[in-house]
Amino acid sequence: MVYMNTKYKGMNRINGDGTFVTGEMLYEKEKKLLQQMARENPLVSEEQTIVVLGGAGQVGSFLVPELERLYPGRIRLFDKPGGRLNEEEMKQQGILPFDIVEEGAVDTVIREHNPGMIINLVALLSGASERNPELAHKINYEGVVKVLEAAKEYGVGKVFTPSSIAVLENVGQRGELDSPLIAEGKYGKSKQHLEEKTARFAQNDLDARCLRFGGVFTCKYPPSDGTTEELDKMIVAAAAFKAGVDPKFDNFDFTEGKYYVQVPMGARFPMVDGRSIAQAVMKFLHTPKERLGNHPASHFIAEAIATPASVAEILKDLAPGLQVVYDESRIIPGNEIKKRFSEIWPQEVDMKSAGLDWEHEQTFTLPEMVKYGFDTNHALFSGRQPQVVER
């Protein structure tokens, strides 16, 4: 069942029989299902590892624990020092240094770690991509090609790379590898090329898959520099405001309690919870290839449509006194493109194929997503979790 149009009462969905279903209940149910899928159709053989490139990032912080739960001791994590973690922090967490731009880096990882699957989470998000288009091409496209080519050369059986709602072609045209893909901006174009390249490798004995992510509510501090991450950043700012801690955001007047959102209040984004994205990816990867159609990027993942206004309405009760304002005079230079993206990116998504092909279900409602992000960050800023990372 898919809950995109289900009636809500507070944080709960109401079934046809009048019973309540919470996101946590569905989340626990999916964890058990994944264990069964991993037993019946494991991603790799017992002697192989699963390599995660970019494992210390926003999505990796949710996906890696799921991988380690299902394949304990067989996950190898790589990332570039100086991103979310410095070299010492990476060492403490068992994350090995890696730079996808560096020549030969992917080959070295494969030779030394014998992966049966590579999950490539390395990406430059939309805001940063438009400010540095050359680096965006090197990471989001050339980096992907390096992974695909190395995987094929060394006999790695499977590769997964996230794509994005920035690719505008309607995924209803499944199976047509030459279907026109439309994207705007350096970020969108790099993801378009990623999908096209993945499709071609998937025709040649490589199980190469993409999954188009909606905006992901990860609510990690500091937030990443994407477009849908503007909603994430609102939640983090609200939690800091409630805790009485200035998060030092350029678009947040902490003293006045005014958060200047960088996209219009009515901008509509398909969003998904970080916990759900981890389970969705795992279920997608454990589904036999023949059930997914011929096009490896034929599925969207999103759970709810969110706007700055709808998120602000939920935050109103969680952080009294916080004002969320859209003022074009307060747009940070370089962020103007985010308004353009909010106008052209899909404002609705069709998840029918995901539900039919691999039984994807919506897990969390928008209020559940926002409250989880708020509570997690409020605990962080209140000192009930480890020290906040300095910006």
HUUR-V424760 format. One record per backbone hydrogen bond with DSSP energy under -0.5 kcal/mol. CO is the residue of the C=O (numbers start at 1). NH is the residue of the N-H. E is the energy in kcal/mol with one decimal. If there is no record, write none. Layout:
co->CO nh->NH e->E
co->CO nh->NH e->E
//
This chain:
co->3 nh->6 e->-1.7
co->7 nh->14 e->-1.7
co->9 nh->12 e->-1.9
co->12 nh->9 e->-2.5
co->13 nh->15 e->-0.6
co->13 nh->21 e->-2.1
co->15 nh->18 e->-2.0
co->19 nh->15 e->-3.0
co->21 nh->13 e->-2.3
co->22 nh->26 e->-1.9
co->23 nh->27 e->-2.6
co->24 nh->28 e->-2.2
co->25 nh->29 e->-1.8
co->26 nh->30 e->-2.4
co->27 nh->31 e->-1.7
co->28 nh->32 e->-1.5
co->29 nh->33 e->-1.8
co->30 nh->34 e->-2.5
co->31 nh->35 e->-1.6
co->32 nh->36 e->-1.6
co->33 nh->37 e->-2.3
co->34 nh->38 e->-2.7
co->35 nh->39 e->-1.5
co->36 nh->40 e->-2.2
co->37 nh->41 e->-2.9
co->45 nh->48 e->-1.5
co->49 nh->51 e->-0.5
co->49 nh->116 e->-2.8
co->49 nh->117 e->-1.0
co->50 nh->76 e->-2.6
co->51 nh->53 e->-0.6
co->51 nh->119 e->-3.1
co->52 nh->55 e->-0.7
co->52 nh->78 e->-2.3
co->53 nh->121 e->-2.8
co->54 nh->57 e->-1.5
co->57 nh->61 e->-1.7
co->59 nh->62 e->-1.5
co->59 nh->63 e->-2.6
co->60 nh->64 e->-2.4
co->62 nh->66 e->-0.9
co->63 nh->67 e->-2.1
co->64 nh->68 e->-2.8
co->65 nh->69 e->-1.8
co->66 nh->70 e->-1.7
co->67 nh->71 e->-2.8
co->71 nh->74 e->-1.8
co->74 nh->50 e->-2.5
co->75 nh->77 e->-0.5
co->76 nh->52 e->-2.9
co->77 nh->96 e->-2.8
co->78 nh->54 e->-1.7
co->78 nh->55 e->-2.0
co->79 nh->81 e->-0.5
co->79 nh->98 e->-1.8
co->80 nh->83 e->-1.1
co->85 nh->82 e->-2.4
co->85 nh->83 e->-0.8
co->86 nh->90 e->-2.5
co->87 nh->91 e->-2.1
co->88 nh->92 e->-2.2
co->89 nh->93 e->-1.4
co->90 nh->95 e->-2.9
co->91 nh->94 e->-1.2
co->94 nh->77 e->-0.5
co->94 nh->96 e->-0.5
co->96 nh->79 e->-2.2
co->99 nh->102 e->-1.3
co->102 nh->105 e->-1.7
co->104 nh->108 e->-2.1
co->105 nh->109 e->-1.9
co->106 nh->110 e->-2.1
co->107 nh->111 e->-2.5
co->108 nh->112 e->-2.1
co->109 nh->113 e->-1.5
co->110 nh->114 e->-1.5
co->114 nh->49 e->-1.7
co->116 nh->158 e->-1.1
co->117 nh->51 e->-2.4
co->118 nh->120 e->-0.6
co->118 nh->160 e->-2.4
co->119 nh->53 e->-2.5
co->119 nh->121 e->-0.9
co->120 nh->162 e->-0.7
co->123 nh->125 e->-0.5
co->125 nh->129 e->-2.7
co->126 nh->130 e->-2.1
co->127 nh->131 e->-1.3
co->128 nh->132 e->-1.5
co->132 nh->136 e->-2.1
co->133 nh->137 e->-2.1
co->134 nh->138 e->-1.9
co->135 nh->139 e->-2.5
co->136 nh->140 e->-2.6
co->136 nh->141 e->-0.5
co->137 nh->141 e->-1.3
co->137 nh->142 e->-2.8
co->138 nh->143 e->-1.2
co->141 nh->145 e->-2.4
co->142 nh->146 e->-2.3
co->143 nh->147 e->-1.9
co->144 nh->148 e->-2.4
co->145 nh->149 e->-2.9
co->146 nh->150 e->-2.4
co->147 nh->151 e->-2.5
co->148 nh->152 e->-2.1
co->149 nh->153 e->-2.4
co->150 nh->154 e->-2.5
co->151 nh->155 e->-0.7
co->151 nh->156 e->-2.2
co->152 nh->155 e->-0.5
co->157 nh->207 e->-2.2
co->158 nh->118 e->-2.1
co->159 nh->209 e->-2.6
co->160 nh->120 e->-2.9
co->161 nh->211 e->-0.8
co->163 nh->213 e->-1.4
co->164 nh->167 e->-1.7
co->165 nh->346 e->-0.7
co->166 nh->168 e->-0.6
co->166 nh->184 e->-0.5
co->170 nh->173 e->-1.7
co->172 nh->174 e->-1.7
co->173 nh->176 e->-1.2
co->175 nh->177 e->-1.0
co->176 nh->179 e->-2.2
co->182 nh->168 e->-3.4
co->184 nh->188 e->-0.7
co->185 nh->189 e->-2.5
co->186 nh->190 e->-2.2
co->187 nh->191 e->-1.9
co->188 nh->192 e->-2.4
co->189 nh->193 e->-2.5
co->190 nh->194 e->-1.8
co->191 nh->195 e->-2.2
co->192 nh->196 e->-2.3
co->193 nh->197 e->-2.7
co->194 nh->198 e->-2.5
co->195 nh->199 e->-2.4
co->196 nh->200 e->-1.6
co->197 nh->201 e->-2.2
co->198 nh->202 e->-2.3
co->199 nh->203 e->-0.6
co->200 nh->203 e->-0.8
co->201 nh->204 e->-1.9
co->201 nh->206 e->-0.8
co->206 nh->208 e->-1.9
co->207 nh->159 e->-2.2
co->207 nh->209 e->-0.5
co->209 nh->161 e->-2.1
co->211 nh->163 e->-2.5
co->211 nh->213 e->-0.7
co->212 nh->301 e->-2.0
co->213 nh->165 e->-1.2
co->215 nh->217 e->-0.6
co->215 nh->272 e->-2.6
co->216 nh->218 e->-1.4
co->217 nh->274 e->-2.2
co->224 nh->226 e->-1.1
co->225 nh->127 e->-0.9
co->225 nh->128 e->-1.3
co->227 nh->230 e->-1.7
co->228 nh->231 e->-1.8
co->228 nh->232 e->-0.8
co->229 nh->233 e->-2.8
co->230 nh->234 e->-1.5
co->231 nh->235 e->-1.6
co->232 nh->236 e->-2.2
co->233 nh->237 e->-2.6
co->234 nh->238 e->-2.3
co->235 nh->239 e->-2.2
co->236 nh->240 e->-2.3
co->237 nh->241 e->-2.6
co->238 nh->242 e->-2.4
co->239 nh->243 e->-1.7
co->240 nh->244 e->-0.7
co->240 nh->245 e->-2.8
co->241 nh->244 e->-0.9
co->245 nh->247 e->-0.6
co->249 nh->252 e->-1.6
co->251 nh->260 e->-3.1
co->252 nh->254 e->-1.3
co->253 nh->257 e->-1.4
co->253 nh->258 e->-1.9
co->257 nh->259 e->-0.6
co->257 nh->323 e->-3.0
co->258 nh->253 e->-3.0
co->258 nh->260 e->-0.6
co->259 nh->261 e->-1.1
co->259 nh->325 e->-3.0
co->264 nh->267 e->-1.8
co->264 nh->308 e->-0.5
co->265 nh->309 e->-2.2
co->269 nh->306 e->-2.9
co->270 nh->215 e->-2.6
co->271 nh->303 e->-3.8
co->271 nh->304 e->-1.9
co->272 nh->217 e->-3.2
co->273 nh->277 e->-2.4
co->274 nh->278 e->-1.5
co->275 nh->279 e->-1.5
co->276 nh->280 e->-3.2
co->277 nh->281 e->-2.6
co->278 nh->282 e->-2.1
co->279 nh->283 e->-2.5
co->280 nh->284 e->-2.6
co->281 nh->285 e->-2.7
co->282 nh->286 e->-1.7
co->283 nh->287 e->-0.7
co->284 nh->287 e->-0.7
co->288 nh->291 e->-1.9
co->289 nh->292 e->-1.9
co->294 nh->296 e->-0.6
co->295 nh->298 e->-0.8
co->296 nh->210 e->-2.9
co->299 nh->212 e->-2.3
co->301 nh->214 e->-2.2
co->304 nh->271 e->-3.4
co->304 nh->306 e->-0.6
co->306 nh->269 e->-2.6
co->307 nh->311 e->-2.4
co->308 nh->312 e->-2.5
co->309 nh->313 e->-1.9
co->310 nh->314 e->-1.4
co->311 nh->315 e->-2.3
co->312 nh->316 e->-1.4
co->313 nh->317 e->-0.5
co->314 nh->317 e->-0.8
co->314 nh->318 e->-0.7
co->315 nh->319 e->-3.2
co->319 nh->322 e->-1.9
co->323 nh->259 e->-3.5
co->323 nh->325 e->-0.6
co->325 nh->261 e->-1.7
co->325 nh->327 e->-0.6
co->327 nh->330 e->-2.4
co->328 nh->331 e->-1.2
co->332 nh->335 e->-2.8
co->335 nh->338 e->-1.5
co->335 nh->339 e->-0.6
co->336 nh->339 e->-0.9
co->336 nh->340 e->-1.1
co->337 nh->341 e->-2.5
co->338 nh->342 e->-2.2
co->339 nh->343 e->-1.0
co->340 nh->343 e->-0.7
co->340 nh->344 e->-1.5
co->341 nh->345 e->-2.7
co->346 nh->270 e->-0.6
co->349 nh->351 e->-0.7
co->351 nh->355 e->-2.2
co->352 nh->356 e->-2.6
co->353 nh->357 e->-3.1
co->354 nh->358 e->-1.7
co->354 nh->360 e->-1.9
co->355 nh->359 e->-0.9
co->365 nh->369 e->-2.4
co->366 nh->370 e->-2.6
co->367 nh->371 e->-2.4
co->368 nh->372 e->-2.3
co->369 nh->373 e->-2.2
co->370 nh->374 e->-2.6
co->371 nh->375 e->-3.1
co->372 nh->376 e->-2.4
co->373 nh->377 e->-2.0
co->374 nh->378 e->-2.8
co->375 nh->379 e->-2.1
co->376 nh->380 e->-1.5
co->377 nh->381 e->-3.0
co->378 nh->382 e->-1.7
co->379 nh->384 e->-2.6
co->379 nh->385 e->-0.8
co->380 nh->383 e->-1.3
//
